Amino acid sequence: MLDNSLHDRIQGNWKQLSGEVQHEWGKLTHNDVEEIKGDVEMLAGKIEERYGVTKAEARRQIERWAIQFLEHKVEQSKSDTTAN
């Protein structure tokens, strides 16, 4: 299960993340991503449906992806700050 802070960060950054979601899980349609609107449980359900994995596996994939993406975003932000 995703911890609440990670869940909140996904929801809060959904506009930025939505394109990355489609890149990561290419079987999700634009309509799927629009419908999800940052709802991690709905995202897990769509991944389960499109990829034939369990919901627990879908959650693990989301967690790994989100941690990686959000860490990269923090690193990018730090380098932008030090460049100024």
N, C-alpha and C positions, 0 to 999 in steps of 0.2 A: 504494500500500500504506500502510495506517495505521501510524504509528510506534508503537513498543512502549508508550511512556508513555500515549498516547491510548487504545490498545487496553486497557491495564491500568486506566485510569480509567473506561472504559465498563464493564468487567467489575466493577470495585469499586463502582460506583454503579448497578448494574443495577436494583435494586429501585426506586430513584427514577426511573430513566430509562425503565423499561418502559412506563409510562403515556404518556410523551412519544413513545415509539417508535410506539405505536398512533395517537397524534394525528398524527404526521408522515407515517406510511405507513398510511393508513386501510384498505388492502386486507389488511393483516396481521390475522389473527384473534387473539383472546385466547390460544388454544391455541398459535399460532405463537410468540407472545411468551414464553409459559411454557416452551416447548420450547427456545428460543434461550438462555435463562439467561445472557446476557452474552457469548455466543460471537459475535464480530464476523463471522467467516467464515460462520457459519450465518445470521446476520442478512442478510449480503450475498446469500447464496443464496436466502433467502426473498424479498427485494426483487427479485432477478433473476427468480424464478419468478412472482411476483404481478404485476409491472409490465412484464415483457418487456424489461428493459434488460440490458446486459452486466454481468458481475460487476465489471469495472473501474468502470463507471458507478455501480453500487450502492455500491462502496467509496468513490467520490468523494462521493456523496450522504451517506453515513454520516459521513465525515470532516468535511464542511462542517457538517452538523447537530450533531455532537458538539462541535466547536470552539465553535460558537455557543452551544449549551446550557451547556457547562461554563464558558465565559467569563461568561455571564449568572449562573451559580451563584456564581462567584467575586465578581462585582460585588455581587450580592445579599448575600453573606456580609460583604463590606467595609462595605456600608451598614448592615447589622445591627450590626456591631461599633462603628461610629462613632456610631450612635444611642443606644448604651448609655452 
